[in-house]
């Protein structure tokens, strides 16, 4: 297998790789199906821990072309993989984190979960905070394209306290090498202010607006809806 030089990848290539990754995550979640509903409803664990378990089980259920290389990061699922395209193959460092919230308009992320700079306005001040992941990760002297994606679970609680899984949003933040396409300045952005208090010394956080990211590229945000009676899951791929 001939591996492409990651440093020579075009922006179009990176887009294709991230789109292929979202397709894989979306299909894995669809195949895992109502197992996720059952785990949310029956597990006694904290909802954040439940989301982590579902993410790992979901992605382990759909195997890929894995590389025997450990990767490191502050996310729930980390994997070194080969991405096979029609005309090339590359090494990818895939980072997938899970979120569980009762709303589904935004998701809060840490700066250790993106390779982009966060350029936005906060209280009238322009911010430019660099993500802590490199766009190209290096392990044992080999280059891996960094890809960061998320599974965002929207749930509610019934009268017994059981967690009812309602929706799943799969989304992918662009690699930092695509900065100028998605967030060149503080006004062209999909970022929203995060829930952190700088005056209290809390780490900088930021939220991803699903609506704005989807407006830039529809395929970067995919949704599945879990029906209340557990009979079916609906959601079609959106280009």
C-alpha positions in Angstrom: 0.0 0.0 0.0 1.5 3.3 -1.1 0.9 6.1 1.5 0.5 9.7 0.4 2.7 12.4 1.8 0.4 14.2 4.2 2.3 17.4 3.8 1.3 17.4 0.1 -2.4 16.9 0.6 -4.7 19.5 -1.0 -7.5 21.1 1.0 -9.9 19.1 -1.2 -8.2 15.9 0.0 -8.6 16.8 3.6 -12.3 17.6 3.0 -12.7 14.2 1.4 -11.0 12.4 4.3 -13.2 14.2 6.9 -16.3 13.5 4.9 -15.5 9.8 4.7 -14.9 9.8 8.5 -18.3 11.4 9.1 -19.9 8.8 6.9 -18.2 6.0 8.9 -19.3 7.5 12.2 -22.9 8.0 11.0 -23.2 4.5 9.6 -21.7 3.0 12.8 -24.2 4.9 14.9 -27.1 3.8 12.6 -26.0 0.1 12.8 -25.6 0.2 16.6 -29.2 1.3 16.5 -31.5 0.9 19.5 -28.7 -0.6 21.6 -27.8 3.0 22.4 -31.4 3.6 23.5 -31.4 0.6 25.8 -28.0 1.5 27.3 -29.2 5.1 28.1 -32.4 3.8 29.6 -31.0 1.0 31.8 -27.6 2.1 32.8 -27.3 3.4 36.4 -24.2 5.4 35.5 -23.9 9.1 35.2 -25.1 10.2 31.8 -21.7 11.5 30.7 -20.2 8.0 31.4 -23.1 6.4 29.5 -22.4 8.5 26.5 -18.7 7.5 26.6 -19.6 3.8 26.8 -22.0 4.1 23.9 -19.4 5.9 21.8 -16.8 3.2 22.4 -19.2 0.3 21.7 -20.6 2.0 18.6 -17.2 2.6 17.0 -15.8 -0.7 18.0 -18.7 -2.4 16.3 -17.7 -1.2 12.9 -14.1 -2.0 12.2 -11.8 0.0 10.0 -8.2 -0.2 8.8 -6.5 0.3 12.1 -2.8 1.0 12.6 -0.9 -0.6 15.5 -0.1 2.7 17.1 -1.3 4.3 20.3 -2.5 7.9 20.0 -3.0 10.3 22.9 -5.6 12.9 23.6 -8.4 14.1 25.9 -11.2 12.4 24.1 -13.2 9.2 24.7 -12.1 7.3 21.5 -8.7 7.6 20.0 -7.5 5.5 17.1 -4.7 5.4 14.5 -6.1 4.3 11.1 -5.5 4.1 7.5 -7.9 6.1 5.3 -8.2 4.4 1.9 -9.2 6.7 -1.0 -9.6 5.7 -4.7 -6.2 7.3 -5.6 -4.3 7.3 -2.3 -4.1 6.1 1.3 -3.0 8.2 4.3 -2.5 7.7 8.1 -5.1 9.3 10.3 -5.1 10.1 14.0 -8.9 10.0 14.8 -10.2 11.6 17.9 -13.9 11.2 18.8 -15.5 12.6 21.9 -19.0 12.2 23.2 -21.3 14.8 24.7 -24.6 14.3 26.5 -26.9 17.2 26.9 -30.6 18.0 27.0 -30.3 20.5 24.2 -29.0 20.0 20.6 -28.2 23.4 19.3 -24.6 23.6 20.3 -21.8 21.4 21.9 -19.1 22.6 24.2 -15.6 21.5 23.5 -12.2 22.0 25.1 -9.2 23.5 23.2 -7.5 20.2 23.5 -10.1 18.8 21.2 -9.4 20.9 18.1 -6.5 21.8 15.8 -8.2 25.0 14.6 -7.8 28.5 16.0 -11.0 29.8 17.6 -11.6 33.2 16.1 -14.7 34.9 17.5 -16.0 38.0 19.2 -16.6 37.9 22.9 -18.2 40.9 24.6 -17.0 43.0 21.6 -13.4 41.8 21.8 -11.8 39.7 19.1 -10.5 36.4 20.3 -7.9 34.2 18.6 -7.3 31.1 20.7 -5.2 28.3 19.2 -6.4 24.7 19.5 -4.0 22.4 21.3 -4.0 19.6 18.8 -1.6 19.8 15.8 -3.2 19.6 12.3 -0.6 16.8 11.6 0.2 14.5 14.5 3.5 12.7 14.7 4.0 9.2 16.2 7.2 7.3 15.9 8.4 9.6 13.2 5.3 9.1 11.0 2.8 11.7 10.1 -0.9 11.3 10.8 -3.7 13.6 9.6 -5.5 14.8 12.8 -9.3 14.4 12.6 -11.6 15.5 15.4 -15.3 14.4 15.5 -18.0 14.2 18.1 -21.1 12.2 19.0 -23.6 14.5 20.7 -26.4 12.7 22.5 -29.6 14.6 23.3 -31.6 13.0 26.0 -34.4 13.7 28.5 -35.4 12.1 31.8 -38.7 10.4 32.5 -40.7 10.4 35.7 -38.6 7.4 37.0 -35.3 9.1 36.3 -34.5 6.9 33.3 -32.6 8.6 30.5 -34.5 8.7 27.2 -32.2 9.0 24.2 -33.9 11.3 21.6 -31.3 12.4 19.1 -27.7 11.9 18.1 -25.7 14.6 16.3 -22.6 13.5 14.5 -20.3 16.4 13.6 -16.7 17.0 12.5 -14.7 20.1 13.2 -12.4 21.0 10.2 -8.7 20.3 10.5 -6.7 23.4 11.3 -5.3 23.4 7.7 -8.7 24.4 6.6 -8.8 27.4 8.8 -9.2 30.0 6.1 -12.2 28.1 4.6 -14.2 28.0 7.8 -13.0 30.6 10.3 -10.6 33.1 8.7 -11.7 35.9 11.1 -13.9 36.6 14.1 -17.0 37.3 12.0 -17.0 34.3 9.7 -17.2 31.6 12.3 -19.2 28.6 13.6 -17.9 29.1 17.2 -20.0 30.4 20.1 -18.8 31.6 23.5 -18.1 28.7 25.9 -19.2 28.2 29.4 -16.0 29.3 31.1 -15.3 32.2 33.5 -11.9 33.8 32.8 -12.1 35.8 36.0 -12.2 32.5 37.9 -9.2 31.1 36.1 -11.2 28.5 34.2 -9.8 27.1 31.0 -11.0 28.6 27.7 -13.9 26.7 26.3 -16.0 27.2 23.2 -19.2 25.9 21.7 -19.9 24.7 18.2 -23.0 26.0 16.6 -24.5 23.1 14.6 -26.6 25.5 12.5 -23.6 27.6 11.4 -21.3 24.6 10.8 -24.0 22.9 8.7 -24.5 26.1 6.8 -20.9 26.1 5.8 -20.9 22.4 4.8 -24.1 20.4 5.3 -22.3 17.0 5.5 -20.3 18.1 8.6 -23.4 17.8 10.8 -25.6 14.6 10.6 -28.5 13.7 12.8 -30.3 10.5 13.9 -33.7 10.6 15.7 -34.6 7.8 18.1 -38.3 7.1 18.3 -39.8 7.1 21.8 -41.2 3.5 21.5 -37.8 2.2 20.5 -39.2 0.9 17.2 -37.0 2.6 14.7 -34.3 5.2 14.1 -34.7 7.8 11.4 -32.1 9.9 9.7 -30.7 10.1 6.2 -27.3 11.3 5.1 -27.3 15.0 4.2 -24.9 16.3 1.5 
